Amino acid sequence: MTSTPTPAPTTPHYPVAIIGGGLSGLLLARVLIKGGADATVFDLESGPEARTQGGMLDIHEETGQAALRTAGLHAEFRAKVHPGGEAVRVWDKAGALVHEEADDGEGDRPEIDRGDLRALLLASLPASALRWNSKVTGARPLGAGRHEVSLADGTVFTTGLLVGADGAWSRVRPLLTPAGPAYTGISFIEFDLMDADARHPEAAEVIGGGMCFALGGGQGFLAHRETDGSLHIYAALQAPEEWLEAHDFSDAEQTRELLLDAFADWAPHLRGLLDEAEHGFVPRRIHALPAGLTWDRVPGVTLLGDAAHLMSPFAGEGANLALADAADLGTALLAHPGDTEAALAAYESVLFPRAADTAAMSAASLDMLFGEDPARRLVDMFTGTYDPQD
Ligand SMILES: Cc1cc2nc3c(=O)[nH]c(=O)nc-3n(C[C@H](O)[C@H](O)[C@H](O)COP(=O)(O)OP(=O)(O)OC[C@H]3O[C@@H](n4cnc5c(N)ncnc54)[C@H](O)[C@@H]3O)c2cc1C
């Protein structure tokens, strides 16, 4: 009896492969699919609920909101906005409230919970456009703009357009540039106070209904009231990498003591936020790519969001730029059917200068917030009287 040879498995091919299902990757897929084009998103997570997506994002009119309009999702976004979330308080480290703004509902930077924004993007896509459990480990050019992409499970696929939307530690970026993120010297230690009005009334009073900054001496607390009534707080400090490596942040009591020590000369009601922290502390080192990063056009591959221009969060623009990049790339691809290179060149001609300007702004904000007299300078920025030479 003759046995039939098993056919060699064919390598799957995706016309457009978007690596990363964060804000940028999902919005790009939405714009393309809504426009009648093909797109598949690959993400390393096991599913949409694999990771909690904490934190509030203020979405700016000219970038993030414009992108959501392009994606046909602005009404869904408005329905999820946190009422009152645009309120702002600024304290100095001595405990004086130096600025307070109520949310009058007229602001152009509405706040949304990051998890809600991601959920509405996910809900706008067909399940067939999402490939979970797909950790990309590398990619290689095959010529004529095609790439072969390798996944951690050992499988490969090919694509006609490879988009790196895979964040700070992008596996696609090395195809375009050897540049990588560097530590800014600032770290956040993140913590939460749950059910604040009932369980942490003093902290709730300090932070108010929206965003709160407490600044001084190269340190600070950056905090938000979340839609679920919790307070999400970052203790921010200038910290050498060796200092971070020397501490075990999984030991909550040791970390609390470390931070109480670091904030020893702060007003008691601000320092007291640390006493009330629940569920421990999570360290987050703030990294950035070189400001003004560009690359020469490489056929069939590009980047967007943090993969293209990771910056410190001090201008509050990273998520907004990620959405704007995605809308611009999607629009360019739909405007140049059959000419991917023309679309990528058009997209990158907008991406590079916008990212350079915003990265410079983020770096200047970092210097301001962690430099001399930061509370007053931040208030000057809010009131439009800020002079960077001051
Ligand atoms: C502490 C902090 C506070 C911030 N606050 C603000 C703010 O207030 N306002 C604002 O505008 N921005 C803020 N940002 C910045 C903002 O979060 C980012 O700029 C934004 O999320 C970038 O979106 P993205 O889609 O480019 O990347 P990400 O949101 O990082 O998404 C990347 C996706 O890629 C996936 N992925 C990664 N590697 C791989 C791989 N190898 N294979 C497959 N999938 C992969 C990940 O699972 C993830 O889903 C903040 C950032 C930080 C760190």
Ligand as a Chemical Component Dictionary entry (heavy atoms), coordinates in Angstrom:
data_LIG
# 
_chem_comp.id                   LIG 
_chem_comp.type                 NON-POLYMER 
_chem_comp.pdbx_formal_charge   0 
_chem_comp.three_letter_code    LIG 
# 
loop_
_chem_comp_atom.comp_id 
_chem_comp_atom.atom_id 
_chem_comp_atom.alt_atom_id 
_chem_comp_atom.type_symbol 
_chem_comp_atom.charge 
_chem_comp_atom.model_Cartn_x 
_chem_comp_atom.model_Cartn_y 
_chem_comp_atom.model_Cartn_z 
_chem_comp_atom.pdbx_ordinal 
LIG C1  C1  C 0 2.607  55.839 34.310 1  
LIG C2  C2  C 0 2.140  56.329 32.969 2  
LIG C3  C3  C 0 1.143  57.323 32.892 3  
LIG C4  C4  C 0 0.697  57.765 31.646 4  
LIG N1  N1  N 0 -0.258 58.756 31.599 5  
LIG C5  C5  C 0 -0.663 59.223 30.399 6  
LIG C6  C6  C 0 -1.651 60.258 30.310 7  
LIG O1  O1  O 0 -2.156 60.741 31.315 8  
LIG N2  N2  N 0 -2.005 60.701 29.079 9  
LIG C7  C7  C 0 -1.474 60.174 27.927 10 
LIG O2  O2  O 0 -1.835 60.623 26.819 11 
LIG N3  N3  N 0 -0.542 59.194 27.975 12 
LIG C8  C8  C 0 -0.128 58.706 29.170 13 
LIG N4  N4  N 0 0.808  57.714 29.223 14 
LIG C9  C9  C 0 1.355  57.183 27.964 15 
LIG C10 C10 C 0 0.420  56.181 27.315 16 
LIG O3  O3  O 0 0.045  55.178 28.253 17 
LIG C11 C11 C 0 1.110  55.497 26.118 18 
LIG O4  O4  O 0 1.744  56.471 25.332 19 
LIG C12 C12 C 0 0.105  54.736 25.249 20 
LIG O5  O5  O 0 -0.508 53.690 25.987 21 
LIG C13 C13 C 0 0.821  54.132 24.038 22 
LIG O6  O6  O 0 -0.058 53.300 23.317 23 
LIG P1  P1  P 0 0.541  52.207 22.334 24 
LIG O7  O7  O 0 -0.627 51.615 21.630 25 
LIG O8  O8  O 0 1.617  52.813 21.515 26 
LIG O9  O9  O 0 1.272  51.147 23.248 27 
LIG P2  P2  P 0 0.749  50.264 24.458 28 
LIG O10 O10 O 0 -0.474 50.836 25.073 29 
LIG O11 O11 O 0 1.954  50.017 25.307 30 
LIG O12 O12 O 0 0.314  48.877 23.780 31 
LIG C14 C14 C 0 1.259  47.979 23.284 32 
LIG C15 C15 C 0 0.579  46.632 23.088 33 
LIG O13 O13 O 0 1.523  45.781 22.450 34 
LIG C16 C16 C 0 1.499  44.512 23.063 35 
LIG N5  N5  N 0 2.838  43.923 22.868 36 
LIG C17 C17 C 0 4.008  44.361 23.384 37 
LIG N6  N6  N 0 5.023  43.606 22.943 38 
LIG C18 C18 C 0 4.489  42.667 22.121 39 
LIG C19 C19 C 0 5.023  41.582 21.367 40 
LIG N7  N7  N 0 6.333  41.319 21.382 41 
LIG N8  N8  N 0 4.184  40.809 20.636 42 
LIG C20 C20 C 0 2.837  41.066 20.617 43 
LIG N9  N9  N 0 2.270  42.086 21.334 44 
LIG C21 C21 C 0 3.088  42.863 22.060 45 
LIG C22 C22 C 0 1.145  44.771 24.523 46 
LIG O14 O14 O 0 0.554  43.641 25.136 47 
LIG C23 C23 C 0 0.163  45.946 24.393 48 
LIG O15 O15 O 0 -1.177 45.503 24.285 49 
LIG C24 C24 C 0 1.262  57.238 30.454 50 
LIG C25 C25 C 0 2.243  56.247 30.533 51 
LIG C26 C26 C 0 2.681  55.798 31.771 52 
LIG C27 C27 C 0 3.785  54.752 31.832 53 
# 
loop_
_chem_comp_bond.comp_id 
_chem_comp_bond.atom_id_1 
_chem_comp_bond.atom_id_2 
_chem_comp_bond.value_order 
_chem_comp_bond.pdbx_ordinal 
LIG C1  C2  SING 1  
LIG C2  C3  SING 2  
LIG C2  C26 DOUB 3  
LIG C3  C4  DOUB 4  
LIG C4  N1  SING 5  
LIG C4  C24 SING 6  
LIG N1  C5  DOUB 7  
LIG C5  C6  SING 8  
LIG C5  C8  SING 9  
LIG C6  O1  DOUB 10 
LIG C6  N2  SING 11 
LIG N2  C7  SING 12 
LIG C7  O2  DOUB 13 
LIG C7  N3  SING 14 
LIG N3  C8  DOUB 15 
LIG C8  N4  SING 16 
LIG N4  C9  SING 17 
LIG N4  C24 SING 18 
LIG C9  C10 SING 19 
LIG C10 O3  SING 20 
LIG C10 C11 SING 21 
LIG C11 O4  SING 22 
LIG C11 C12 SING 23 
LIG C12 O5  SING 24 
LIG C12 C13 SING 25 
LIG C13 O6  SING 26 
LIG O6  P1  SING 27 
LIG P1  O7  DOUB 28 
LIG P1  O8  SING 29 
LIG P1  O9  SING 30 
LIG O9  P2  SING 31 
LIG P2  O10 DOUB 32 
LIG P2  O11 SING 33 
LIG P2  O12 SING 34 
LIG O12 C14 SING 35 
LIG C14 C15 SING 36 
LIG C15 O13 SING 37 
LIG C15 C23 SING 38 
LIG O13 C16 SING 39 
LIG C16 N5  SING 40 
LIG C16 C22 SING 41 
LIG N5  C17 SING 42 
LIG N5  C21 SING 43 
LIG C17 N6  DOUB 44 
LIG N6  C18 SING 45 
LIG C18 C19 SING 46 
LIG C18 C21 DOUB 47 
LIG C19 N7  SING 48 
LIG C19 N8  DOUB 49 
LIG N8  C20 SING 50 
LIG C20 N9  DOUB 51 
LIG N9  C21 SING 52 
LIG C22 O14 SING 53 
LIG C22 C23 SING 54 
LIG C23 O15 SING 55 
LIG C24 C25 DOUB 56 
LIG C25 C26 SING 57 
LIG C26 C27 SING 58 
# 
